[in-house]
Amino acid sequence: MPLRVRTGQIASEACVVFATDAYGDQAVLSSSFHQLWAITYGSGMRNDPRYTPTDVFETFPRPSLTSSLDRIGRQLDHDRREIMLRRNLGLTRLYNLVNDPTLRASLDDDIARLRALHAELDEAVLDAYGWSDLEIEHGFHTYRKTGRWTLSPSARAEVLDRLLEENHSRSRPEPDPNVNARPLRPGETQAQTLFE
């Protein structure tokens, strides 16, 4: 889960640093969509996922940033940081609580707030992609043999299909307008038409 830090720190080789100050980027990288992409296309050891920038960040088809993404990214950063400081929790321990199906929202306002923020964040990412037709149904669902707060299984499958389709459409080369596009004559090669 991305977390904003001050500049001037030295990160370990296992830490991935995103050099951006855009809260919209933080929102997208904190989304269930990005997490799903990272778990599916990142590497891993045994059953532990590992974030690999070349396989995940560089291939993830990020949506255009919107004011909604900026707003929810700021809100997530502010609220999460305040909860962590007040409760003396690190990021992992906090998200272990968010993903604990035995911890009912009615018993912990902070955890209920973070769950609601992540649902709102995913809706903002959905809108940024223009996929308002998709119902993502947040709740506790089994994922990777673990119950966690996430998208429904059907929504995860549909999101992954759409992300992959978007990745493929972005990676197709644009036709070069300088290349002569007329049909080839019998016995002619494309290379012969380039110099006409």
C-alpha positions in Angstrom: 0.0 0.0 0.0 1.6 3.3 -1.0 2.4 5.8 1.7 3.7 9.3 1.3 7.1 10.0 2.9 9.4 13.0 3.1 12.2 13.4 0.5 15.8 12.8 1.6 15.2 9.3 3.0 17.2 6.3 1.8 15.0 3.3 1.0 16.1 -0.3 1.1 16.4 -2.2 -2.2 13.1 -4.0 -1.4 11.2 -0.8 -1.2 9.5 0.7 -4.3 9.5 4.5 -4.5 7.0 6.3 -6.7 8.5 9.8 -7.4 5.3 11.8 -7.5 3.6 14.4 -5.3 0.2 13.9 -7.0 -2.5 12.7 -4.6 -4.4 11.3 -7.6 -1.5 9.0 -8.3 -1.6 7.9 -4.7 -5.3 7.1 -5.1 -4.8 5.0 -8.2 -1.8 3.1 -6.7 -3.9 2.5 -3.5 -6.9 1.2 -5.4 -8.1 -2.4 -5.5 -7.5 -2.3 -9.3 -3.8 -1.7 -8.9 -3.5 -4.2 -6.1 -5.3 -6.8 -8.3 -2.9 -6.0 -11.2 0.1 -6.2 -8.9 -0.8 -9.6 -7.4 -1.7 -11.0 -10.8 1.4 -9.8 -12.7 4.0 -9.2 -10.1 6.5 -11.9 -9.0 6.4 -13.8 -5.8 8.2 -16.2 -3.6 6.1 -19.1 -2.3 2.8 -17.5 -1.7 4.1 -14.0 -1.0 3.5 -11.4 -3.7 6.4 -9.1 -4.6 5.9 -5.7 -6.3 8.1 -5.6 -9.4 8.0 -2.2 -11.1 8.8 -3.5 -14.6 6.0 -6.1 -14.5 3.5 -4.1 -12.5 3.9 -0.3 -12.6 5.1 -0.1 -16.2 2.4 -2.3 -17.5 -0.5 -1.0 -15.4 -2.8 1.1 -17.6 -3.3 4.0 -15.3 -6.4 6.2 -15.9 -6.1 10.0 -16.5 -6.0 11.8 -13.2 -9.2 13.6 -12.1 -10.1 16.1 -9.4 -12.1 13.3 -7.7 -8.9 11.1 -7.6 -6.9 14.0 -6.1 -9.6 14.7 -3.5 -9.9 11.1 -2.4 -6.1 10.6 -2.4 -5.7 13.6 -0.1 -8.5 12.3 2.2 -7.0 8.8 2.4 -3.6 10.2 3.2 -4.9 12.6 5.8 -7.3 10.1 7.6 -5.0 7.1 7.4 -2.0 9.1 8.8 -4.1 10.5 11.6 -5.4 7.1 12.6 -1.9 5.6 12.4 -0.4 8.3 14.6 -3.3 8.3 17.1 -3.4 4.6 17.5 0.4 4.1 17.2 0.0 1.6 14.3 2.1 0.9 11.3 0.7 0.4 7.8 0.7 -3.4 8.0 -1.0 -3.6 11.4 -3.6 -1.0 10.3 -4.5 -2.9 7.1 -4.6 -6.2 9.0 -7.5 -4.6 10.9 -9.1 -3.3 7.8 -9.0 -6.8 6.3 -10.1 -8.6 9.5 -13.6 -10.0 8.8 -14.2 -10.5 12.6 -13.8 -6.8 13.3 -17.3 -5.4 12.7 -17.4 -1.8 11.5 -19.8 -0.9 14.3 -17.1 -1.7 16.8 -14.4 0.5 15.3 -15.1 3.8 13.7 -11.6 4.2 12.3 -11.6 0.9 10.5 -15.1 1.6 9.2 -13.9 5.0 7.9 -10.9 3.4 6.1 -13.1 0.7 4.5 -15.5 3.4 3.3 -12.6 5.5 2.0 -11.3 2.6 0.0 -14.7 1.9 -1.5 -15.1 5.5 -2.4 -11.5 5.5 -3.9 -12.3 2.5 -6.1 -15.5 4.2 -7.3 -13.4 7.3 -8.3 -10.9 5.1 -10.1 -13.8 3.3 -11.8 -15.2 6.7 -13.0 -11.7 7.8 -14.2 -11.7 4.7 -16.5 -15.2 5.5 -17.6 -16.5 2.1 -16.3 -19.5 3.4 -14.4 -21.5 0.3 -15.6 -19.5 -2.0 -13.4 -20.8 -2.9 -9.9 -17.8 -3.7 -7.7 -19.6 -4.8 -4.5 -17.0 -4.2 -1.7 -17.2 -6.5 1.2 -15.4 -9.4 2.7 -14.6 -11.9 0.0 -12.1 -14.8 -0.1 -9.1 -13.9 -2.2 -5.9 -16.0 -2.3 -7.3 -18.3 0.4 -7.8 -15.4 2.8 -10.9 -13.4 3.7 -10.3 -9.7 3.1 -12.0 -6.3 2.4 -12.0 -6.2 -1.4 -14.0 -6.3 -4.6 -16.4 -9.2 -5.2 -15.0 -12.2 -7.2 -17.1 -11.4 -10.2 -16.0 -7.7 -10.1 -12.3 -8.7 -9.7 -12.6 -10.9 -12.8 -14.3 -8.1 -14.9 -11.8 -5.4 -13.7 -8.8 -7.6 -14.6 -10.3 -8.3 -18.0 -10.9 -4.6 -18.6 -7.4 -3.6 -17.4 -5.8 -6.2 -19.6 -7.9 -5.0 -22.6 -6.8 -1.4 -21.8 -3.2 -2.5 -21.5 -3.4 -4.2 -24.9 -5.1 -1.3 -26.6 -2.4 1.1 -25.3 0.5 -1.1 -26.4 -0.7 -1.4 -30.0 1.6 0.7 -32.2 -0.1 3.7 -33.8 -0.1 3.6 -37.6 2.7 5.8 -39.0 1.0 8.4 -41.2 4.3 8.7 -43.2 4.1 5.1 -44.4 2.3 4.6 -47.7 -0.7 2.6 -47.0 -1.7 1.6 -50.5 -2.2 -2.1 -51.3 0.8 -3.9 -52.5 1.1 -4.9 -56.2 1.7 -8.5 -57.0 5.4 -9.4 -56.3 6.0 -6.0 -54.4 7.2 -5.8 -50.8 6.3 -3.2 -48.3 9.9 -2.0 -48.2 9.7 -1.1 -51.9 6.7 1.2 -51.2 8.5 3.2 -48.5 10.6 5.3 -50.9 8.0 6.2 -53.4 
